[in-house]
């Protein structure tokens, strides 16, 4: 370490955001271009290089945080980027979208210690390294070694028909789990085809995340990289309908189902079927299609409308930021949960990622525009029609903090012409593909699988939110990398692909 006391002498510095009012005038990312490298080095130098790096174990990908912090602090940017890319296929995504459980687990985040100046800005350093790797051409395509996939004692002699003698693998779903699995398997020498039912690849990265959080050119260049490495992307193909599961099983040696968890949780209250009440993901998808240039205006545009968002998570915040950019007349967010504490609760000790009150960039913008109100402990009890038969108001009540049920005598009414339900997801959407592949759904709504990601008949695997349930992007990538190792081992009898620490390495024999 250049300065072993830097964590005491150098204050934590967050990545700088553009002015909130400026941001509302466009859909570009909210952060200013990356800070000067000396600033990043100084932040990386705050890392204590702990003997027991809890940041590493808190990351589902097992990111080598102390290693690339040390290299960044010394100004060895290329080596630092290589250590980052060794465990994370898409750090430019996680650096923008991950809630950073690694920072919650940083030793400097222990309250009452030297942590008074805050955890290391791990996420900001990660993002700076990821962006610099692209700028300098260090994150280049890695096509398989033509001789790299010939050994094996698994399903056969290792002499498949993919590049270098690999096997043929189909990946259903092009979200972060599917793309990570595809990239790992392609780099291992297998012939991988990714199927996506939408017109563009990316899953929720494409249509669920607004461009002010992830500009889509970053997704496009990563997809181009996969293509250059040899991965085939087939969009507009709904496996199970356009291509039966039996045909997929006959054509490929292994199938990875990574369709995500896109079945929206419903709100069974009076008036739910009124025109003007929509799932949040439907709203965000249309807004993203406008940003893609598919049409000039969204059919669900919030422009000039009083909007109510039901829900308190990231999707609700994305709806808020989008509605503000569409020039809504007002936006109110109803969160049934009580206001989280400002500091860790006793039941969520370090290094647990705590549930504390966090102001997203969208909430900051709502305050700047004086249009966004956020209400906690608010239970939505019904939707009421206006004179034209469309949504006219949302009725809500104070919620019991324990039961999360409405308290009698506390009901209020909010005017609303657009209501968005951002209540999370219950699992993958029902699909004929599951029966075709012999997949079963568990009581939690997710597809059932064993510890090695295997599900249904031999050669079928499930990864990502489809098997785990709604989760974080960092978990999706980790599962994609882990299932790739499982598939590679199934096909060849051995694997050199790494399995992230968050996955079940024991089931892979690693």
C-alpha positions in Angstrom: 0.0 0.0 0.0 1.3 3.5 -0.9 -0.2 5.0 2.2 -1.3 2.7 5.0 -3.1 5.5 6.7 -5.0 6.8 3.6 -8.3 5.5 5.0 -7.9 8.0 7.8 -6.4 10.9 6.0 -8.4 10.8 2.7 -12.2 11.3 2.9 -14.6 9.2 1.0 -15.6 11.0 -2.3 -18.6 9.9 -4.2 -18.9 9.9 -8.0 -20.2 13.3 -9.1 -23.7 13.6 -10.5 -24.9 16.1 -13.0 -27.3 18.8 -11.6 -30.7 17.3 -11.0 -32.5 19.9 -13.0 -30.2 19.4 -15.9 -30.7 15.7 -15.8 -34.5 16.1 -16.2 -34.0 17.6 -19.6 -32.5 14.5 -21.2 -32.2 10.7 -20.8 -28.4 10.5 -20.5 -26.8 8.9 -17.6 -27.0 10.9 -14.4 -23.3 10.8 -13.5 -20.7 13.2 -14.9 -17.8 11.6 -17.0 -15.4 9.6 -14.8 -13.3 11.5 -12.3 -9.6 12.2 -13.0 -7.5 9.1 -12.4 -5.6 10.7 -9.4 -9.0 11.0 -7.7 -9.7 7.3 -8.4 -6.3 6.3 -7.2 -6.7 8.2 -4.0 -10.1 6.5 -3.3 -8.6 3.1 -4.1 -5.8 3.8 -1.7 -8.3 4.1 1.2 -8.6 0.3 1.0 -7.0 -1.3 4.0 -6.1 -4.5 2.1 -7.7 -6.5 5.0 -6.4 -9.9 5.8 -10.0 -11.1 5.7 -11.6 -9.1 2.8 -15.3 -9.1 3.6 -15.9 -7.1 0.5 -14.7 -10.1 -1.5 -16.9 -12.6 0.3 -20.0 -10.2 0.2 -19.8 -10.1 -3.6 -21.6 -13.0 -5.3 -19.0 -12.7 -8.1 -16.1 -13.0 -5.7 -14.6 -9.8 -7.1 -10.9 -9.4 -6.1 -11.6 -6.0 -4.6 -8.4 -5.5 -2.5 -6.2 -6.6 -5.5 -7.6 -4.2 -8.0 -7.8 -1.4 -5.4 -4.1 -1.9 -4.6 -3.2 -1.8 -8.3 -5.4 1.2 -9.0 -3.8 3.0 -6.1 -0.4 2.4 -7.6 -1.6 3.7 -11.0 -1.3 0.3 -12.7 -4.7 0.6 -14.5 -4.3 -2.2 -17.0 -3.4 -4.8 -14.3 -6.2 -3.5 -12.1 -8.7 -3.8 -15.0 -7.5 -7.4 -15.8 -8.1 -8.4 -12.2 -11.6 -6.9 -12.3 -12.4 -8.7 -15.7 -11.1 -12.0 -14.3 -14.3 -12.3 -12.2 -16.9 -10.1 -13.8 -18.0 -10.3 -17.5 -19.9 -7.0 -17.4 -18.4 -4.6 -14.8 -19.7 -1.6 -16.7 -23.2 -2.8 -15.9 -22.6 -3.7 -12.2 -20.6 -0.5 -11.7 -23.8 1.4 -12.6 -26.6 -0.9 -11.4 -25.4 -2.9 -8.4 -26.4 -1.7 -4.9 -22.8 -2.6 -3.8 -23.2 -5.1 -0.9 -19.4 -5.1 -1.1 -19.3 -1.5 0.3 -21.7 -2.5 3.2 -19.2 -5.3 4.1 -16.1 -3.0 3.9 -14.3 -2.9 7.3 -14.5 0.8 7.1 -18.3 0.5 7.2 -18.3 -0.7 10.8 -20.0 1.9 12.8 -18.2 3.3 15.8 -14.8 2.5 14.2 -12.5 4.4 11.9 -15.5 4.0 9.5 -16.7 7.4 10.5 -15.3 8.6 7.2 -17.1 5.8 5.3 -16.5 2.6 3.3 -14.2 2.5 0.3 -15.9 3.7 -2.9 -15.6 0.2 -4.4 -18.4 0.7 -6.9 -16.9 3.9 -8.2 -13.4 2.4 -8.6 -14.9 -0.6 -10.3 -16.8 1.7 -12.8 -13.7 3.8 -13.5 -11.7 0.6 -14.2 -14.4 -0.8 -16.5 -14.8 2.3 -18.5 -11.0 2.8 -18.8 -10.7 -0.8 -20.1 -13.1 0.0 -22.9 -11.4 3.3 -23.7 -8.0 1.7 -23.9 -9.1 -1.4 -25.7 -8.1 -3.7 -22.9 -11.6 -5.3 -22.8 -11.3 -6.9 -26.2 -13.0 -10.0 -27.6 -11.6 -13.3 -26.5 -12.4 -16.0 -29.1 -11.8 -19.5 -28.1 -8.5 -21.2 -28.6 -9.0 -23.4 -31.7 -7.4 -26.2 -29.8 -8.9 -25.4 -26.4 -12.0 -27.6 -26.2 -10.8 -31.0 -27.4 -10.1 -33.0 -24.2 -12.9 -34.5 -22.2 -14.4 -37.7 -20.7 -17.9 -36.4 -20.3 -20.7 -37.0 -22.8 -18.2 -38.2 -25.4 -14.6 -37.9 -26.5 -14.7 -34.1 -26.4 -14.9 -33.9 -30.1 -18.0 -31.7 -30.5 -18.9 -29.6 -33.6 -18.3 -26.2 -32.0 -15.2 -24.0 -32.5 -12.2 -26.1 -31.5 -14.3 -29.2 -31.2 -16.7 -27.9 -28.5 -20.3 -28.8 -28.1 -23.5 -27.0 -29.1 -25.3 -25.1 -26.4 -28.5 -23.1 -26.5 -29.2 -20.3 -24.0 -32.8 -19.2 -23.7 -32.9 -15.6 -22.5 -30.5 -12.7 -23.1 -30.4 -11.0 -19.8 -27.2 -10.7 -17.7 -27.4 -14.4 -16.6 -27.9 -15.7 -20.1 -25.3 -13.4 -21.7 -22.7 -14.2 -19.0 -23.3 -18.0 -19.5 -23.0 -17.6 -23.2 -19.8 -15.6 -23.1 -18.1 -18.1 -20.7 -19.2 -21.1 -22.8 -18.2 -19.5 -26.1 -14.8 -18.6 -24.7 -14.4 -22.2 -23.6 -14.8 -23.3 -27.2 -18.5 -24.3 -27.4 -20.9 -23.2 -30.2 -23.4 -21.1 -28.3 -26.7 -19.7 -29.6 -28.7 -17.3 -27.5 -32.5 -17.1 -28.1 -34.4 -13.9 -27.2 -38.1 -13.5 -27.7 -37.9 -9.7 -27.9 -36.7 -7.8 -31.0 -33.4 -6.8 -29.3 -31.1 -8.7 -26.9 -30.5 -7.6 -23.3 -33.5 -8.6 -21.3 -34.3 -6.2 -18.5 -31.0 -4.4 -19.2 -32.6 -3.4 -22.5 -36.2 -2.6 -21.7 -36.4 -2.6 -17.9 -33.5 -0.2 -17.0 -33.9 3.4 -18.1 -31.1 5.0 -20.2 -30.4 7.5 -17.4 -29.1 4.6 -15.4 -27.6 2.6 -18.3 -27.2 4.1 -21.8 -27.8 1.4 -24.3 -24.7 1.9 -26.4 -22.9 0.2 -23.5 -25.1 -2.8 -24.0 -24.7 -2.8 -27.7 -20.9 -2.8 -27.6 -21.0 -5.8 -25.2 -23.3 -7.6 -27.6 -21.0 -6.8 -30.5 -18.1 -8.3 -28.4 -20.1 -11.5 -27.9 -20.8 -11.8 -31.6 -17.1 -11.2 -32.4 -16.2 -14.0 -30.1 -18.6 -16.4 -31.9 -21.8 -16.3 -29.9 -24.9 -16.3 -32.1 -27.8 -14.0 -31.0 -31.2 -14.9 -32.4 -33.8 -12.3 -31.5 -37.5 -12.3 -32.1 -37.6 -16.1 -31.5 -39.9 -17.3 -28.7 -38.6 -20.7 -27.7 -41.5 -23.0 -26.9 -43.7 -21.4 -29.5 -41.5 -20.5 -32.5 -39.0 -23.3 -31.7 -40.4 -26.2 -29.7 -38.4 -27.4 -26.7 -38.1 -30.9 -28.3 -36.4 -29.3 -31.4 -34.0 -27.4 -29.1 -33.1 -30.6 -27.3 -32.5 -32.5 -30.5 -30.3 -29.7 -32.0 -28.2 -28.9 -29.0 -26.1 -30.9 -26.5 -27.1 -28.7 -23.6 -29.8 -26.1 -22.9 -29.6 -23.2 -20.4 -32.9 -21.6 -19.4 -32.2 -18.1 -18.2 -35.6 -16.4 -18.9 -35.6 -14.2 -15.8 -38.4 -13.6 -13.4 -40.7 -11.3 -15.2 -44.1 -12.3 -13.8 -45.2 -9.1 -12.1 -46.7 -9.3 -8.6 -50.3 -8.1 -8.7 -52.4 -5.9 -6.4 -55.8 -7.4 -6.0 -57.8 -4.4 -5.0 -61.0 -2.8 -6.4 -60.5 -0.9 -9.6 -57.3 -2.8 -10.6 -58.7 -3.3 -14.1 -59.4 0.4 -14.8 -57.7 1.9 -17.8 -54.7 3.8 -16.6 -53.5 1.2 -14.1 -50.5 -0.7 -15.5 -47.6 -2.9 -14.3 -44.4 -0.8 -14.0 -42.5 -3.0 -16.4 -45.0 -2.3 -19.2 -44.6 1.4 -18.6 -40.8 1.2 -18.6 -40.7 -1.0 -21.7 -42.6 1.6 -23.7 -40.4 4.4 -22.4 -37.3 2.5 -23.4 -38.7 1.8 -26.8 -39.2 5.5 -27.3 -35.6 6.0 -26.3 -34.6 3.4 -28.8 -36.4 5.4 -31.5 -39.1 2.9 -32.2 -41.9 5.5 -31.8 -42.0 9.2 -31.0 -44.3 9.0 -27.9 -45.1 6.2 -25.4 -48.8 5.2 -25.3 -48.4 5.2 -21.5 -46.6 8.6 -21.4 -47.0 10.4 -18.1 -46.9 13.9 -19.7 -49.3 16.3 -18.0 -50.7 13.5 -15.7 -50.9 13.0 -12.0 -49.0 9.8 -11.5 -49.0 7.4 -8.5 -46.4 4.7 -8.2 -47.2 1.8 -5.9 -44.0 0.2 -4.6 -40.7 1.2 -2.9 -37.9 -0.5 -4.8 -35.5 0.3 -7.6 -38.2 -0.3 -10.3 -40.4 2.3 -8.5 -37.5 4.7 -8.5 -37.0 4.1 -12.2 -40.6 4.8 -12.9 -40.3 8.1 -10.9 -37.3 9.2 -12.9 -39.0 8.3 -16.2 -42.2 10.1 -15.3 -40.3 13.2 -14.3 -38.6 13.2 -17.7 -41.9 12.8 -19.4 -43.1 16.0 -17.7 -45.7 14.5 -15.4 -47.9 17.0 -13.6 -47.1 15.3 -10.2 -45.7 12.0 -9.1 -46.4 10.3 -5.7 -44.8 7.1 -4.6 -46.6 4.9 -2.1 -44.4 2.5 -0.2 -46.3 0.1 2.1 -43.1 -0.4 4.3 -42.3 2.0 7.2 -39.6 4.5 6.5 -36.2 2.7 6.9 -33.8 3.9 9.6 -31.0 6.2 8.6 -28.4 3.8 10.2 -28.1 0.0 10.6 -30.8 -1.6 12.7 -29.7 -3.9 15.5 -30.9 -6.9 13.6 -28.8 -6.1 10.6 -25.2 -5.9 11.9 -22.1 -5.5 9.8 -21.3 -7.0 7.3 -24.9 -7.6 6.3 -26.2 -5.3 3.5 -28.6 -3.2 5.6 -32.0 -1.9 4.8 -31.6 1.8 5.4 -33.1 4.8 3.8 -31.4 5.6 0.5 -32.2 8.5 -1.8 -31.9 7.4 -5.4 -31.0 9.8 -8.2 -34.7 9.8 -9.1 -35.8 10.9 -5.6 -33.2 13.7 -5.8 -34.7 14.8 -9.1 -38.2 14.7 -7.7 -37.2 17.0 -4.9 -35.4 19.4 -7.3 -38.5 19.5 -9.6 -40.9 19.8 -6.5 -43.0 17.1 -8.2 -42.1 13.9 -6.4 -43.7 13.0 -3.1 -42.7 9.8 -1.2 -45.0 8.3 1.3 -44.1 5.4 3.6 -46.4 3.1 5.5 -49.0 3.7 2.8 -51.2 0.8 1.8 -53.1 1.1 -1.5 -56.7 -0.1 -1.0 -58.3 0.7 -4.3 -58.5 2.6 -7.6 -61.4 4.8 -8.5 -62.7 5.8 -11.9 -62.9 9.4 -13.2 -65.9 10.9 -15.2 -64.6 9.3 -18.4 -64.4 5.8 -16.9 -60.6 5.8 -16.7 -58.5 6.0 -13.6 -59.3 9.1 -11.6 -57.9 8.5 -8.1 -56.0 6.2 -5.9 -57.3 5.4 -2.4 -54.7 4.5 0.2 -54.5 4.2 4.0 -51.9 4.2 6.7 -50.3 0.7 7.0 -49.9 -1.2 10.2 -46.1 -1.4 10.6 -46.2 -5.1 11.5 -49.0 -6.5 9.5 -48.7 -4.1 6.6 -52.5 -4.0 6.4 -54.5 -0.8 6.1 -55.6 0.9 9.4 -59.3 1.6 9.6 -60.2 5.3 9.5 -57.0 6.5 7.9 -58.0 6.3 4.2 -57.2 9.2 1.9 -57.6 9.8 -1.9 -55.0 11.0 -4.4 -55.9 12.3 -7.8 -54.3 10.1 -10.4 -54.6 9.5 -14.2 -51.8 6.9 -14.3 -50.9 4.3 -11.7 -47.9 2.1 -11.9 -47.6 -1.1 -10.0 -43.9 -1.7 -9.0 -44.4 -4.5 -6.6 -41.6 -6.9 -7.7 -41.9 -10.2 -9.5 -43.1 -13.6 -8.5 -40.9 -15.7 -10.9 -40.8 -16.5 -14.6 -43.9 -16.1 -16.6 -45.8 -19.3 -17.3 -44.6 -20.8 -20.6 -45.3 -23.9 -22.6 -41.5 -24.3 -22.9 -41.3 -25.5 -19.3 -43.5 -28.5 -19.9 -41.7 -29.2 -23.2 -38.4 -29.3 -21.3 -39.8 -31.2 -18.3 -39.2 -28.2 -15.9 -41.2 -27.8 -12.7 -42.1 -24.7 -10.7 -41.5 -24.6 -7.0 -43.8 -23.0 -4.4 -41.9 -19.7 -4.6 -42.7 -19.5 -8.3 -39.1 -20.2 -9.5 -38.1 -23.1 -11.7 -36.8 -26.0 -9.7 -33.2 -27.2 -10.1 -30.5 -28.9 -8.1 -27.3 -27.4 -6.6 -25.5 -27.8 -9.9 -28.2 -25.9 -11.8 -29.5 -29.0 -13.5 -33.2 -29.3 -14.0 -35.5 -31.7 -15.9 -33.9 -34.2 -18.3 -30.1 -34.5 -18.6 -28.5 -31.5 -20.3 -31.1 -28.9 -19.2 -30.0 -26.2 -16.8 -31.6 -23.2 -15.1 -29.8 -20.1 -14.1 -30.4 -16.5 -13.0 -33.7 -15.1 -11.7 -35.7 -18.0 -13.3 -34.3 -20.3 -10.7 -33.2 -18.0 -8.0 -36.2 -15.6 -8.0 -36.0 -11.9 -8.4 -32.5 -10.7 -7.4 -29.6 -8.4 -8.2 -27.7 -8.1 -11.5 -24.5 -9.2 -9.7 -26.3 -12.4 -8.7 -27.5 -12.9 -12.3 -23.9 -12.6 -13.7 -22.6 -14.9 -11.0 -25.2 -17.5 -11.8 -24.4 -17.2 -15.5 -20.7 -17.8 -14.9 -21.5 -20.7 -12.5 -23.9 -22.4 -14.8 -21.4 -22.1 -17.6 -18.9 -24.1 -15.5 -21.6 -26.7 -14.7 -22.5 -27.1 -18.4 -18.9 -27.3 -19.5 -18.3 -30.0 -16.9 -21.4 -31.9 -18.0 -20.3 -31.8 -21.6 -16.6 -32.5 -21.2 -16.3 -34.2 -17.9 -14.0 -31.4 -16.6 -13.9 -27.7 -16.7 -11.4 -24.8 -16.2 -14.2 -22.2 -16.1 -14.3 -20.5 -12.7 -17.4 -20.8 -10.5 -18.1 -17.6 -8.4 -17.9 -18.0 -4.6 -21.6 -17.2 -4.4 -22.6 -20.2 -6.5 -22.5 -23.8 -5.4 -18.9 -24.8 -6.3 -19.3 -28.0 -4.3 -21.9 -29.3 -6.7 -19.6 -28.6 -9.6 -16.7 -30.5 -8.0 -14.6 -27.4 -7.9 
